[in-house]
Amino acid sequence: MKVKTLVGNGIVAALYIAVSFVIQPIAYINIQFRIPEMFNHLVIFNKKYIFGIVIGVFLANLFFSPMAAYDLVFGVGQSIISLLITIATGKFIKGLWARMAVNTVVFSFTMFLIAIELHLAFNLPFLLGWLTTAIGEFVVMAIGMPVMYVINKRVDFKRFV
Amino acid sequence: MFNIIIGQYVPGQSVIHRLDPRAKLLAVFLFVIIIFLANNWVTYALAIIFTLLGVFLSKVPVRFIYRGLKPIIIIIIFTFILNVLFTKEGELLVSYGWFHIYEGGLIQAVFISMRLLVIIVATTLLTLTTSPIDITDGLEILLGPLKKIKLPVHEFALMMSIALRFIPTLLEETEKVMKAQSARGSDFTSGSLKSRVKAIIPLLVPLFVGAFKRAEELAMAMEARGYRGDVGRTRLRQLIWSLSDTFLMLVTLFLTAALFILRG
């Protein structure tokens, strides 16, 4: 792995956590609007960002989530699976917007893993859990599409890892 | 504004503090799995005793544990009520109109809340008594065997260390940029969804630019100093596995066996 990839991803993970801190009050509850989930779109611009995103999620859950034990397994697992699906489908889908749309749908769909987590932890009904978490994820990532698009115009994500 | 300590680590010299991070990680990992074996009063009591013993030995002031629990207490209460109201098993204890409380529901609610509390306290105890760097080191060594299947374990650990190092720096920078944008009339806390989203962009652009600049500088510094990955790397701080670590493992295994035998 290139040093640049290593350091870039480390810093992206730190940024993920720094941003989740600023908006902490609306994260970690049942309908969550985790703004840093927008960072999931980074993988569209360069697939190497998968490391930074996963480590960001991992550290945020390990040190800042009261549900650490559950979130580490399910939250990190959900991120890895979704990012891999997005990277795999990216080969067949052309265009940034289409890929970001697929990414948004994939992440919302895989929230069923979080619903399983909530069911295990709180005995919450599975479908209700899936619905509430998927809505939160979908809204944030849909909003994230134009946001990340505009930021990319200014900073060009591709060349940093 | 962001007066935080990463990982809420409380330095100390207790038995729990001095345990090898690998032993603590393994014990907590095993514990949050075996807690699902508990399904009656005896097994839950054992798990609670195990956790409380850890808290007692760690000598961490209880208010730190409480601080870890605070954000989730409302959710636990909510879960408790939900389980009491919607489980219809066992004897009917209270009945008032549509409002019924069954014995089974009450017991289930108590058990689920207990399980949550115990898991949260155990993981909080891990982050309270182990510094983030120790956790990273421990993880790197524990996951070491995965290098055989070409997983970049060392790189993961280094990325984690870099991330941990830069969280405070980037938090400070976030705060600075937010203040700068507020001074120019940006509003992050009120207004319509659209205006709030628009306010995020001028926050994130300078953050990304600044972060990437730091990354470039750090990468250059590392290359200049001859960083060449895992091969032949030596460590400043060595982890030492001691007798008390073996003891912790034995106690955890004993608890596992006890839960298996005593569960209903």
Interface residues (C-beta under 8 A of the other chain):
Chain A: M1 V3 K4 L6 V7 G8 N9 G10 I11 V12 A13 A14 L15 I17 A18 V19 F21 V22 Y28 I29 N30 I35 F51 G52 I55 G56 F58 L59 L62 F63 P66 M67 A68 A69 Y70 A121 F122 N123 L124 I143 P146 V147 V150 I151 R154 V155 F157 F160
Chain B: F2 I4 I6 G7 Q8 V28 V32 G68 L69 P71 I72 I75 F78 T79 L82 N83 Q108 I112 L116 I119 I120 A122 T123 T124 T127 P132 I135 P152 E155 F156 L158 M159 M160 S161 I162 A163 L164 R165 F166 I167 T169 L170 L171 E173 T174 M178 L193 V197 I200 I201 L204 V205 L207 F208 V209 A211 F212 R214 A215 E216 L218 A219 M222 E223 Y227 G229
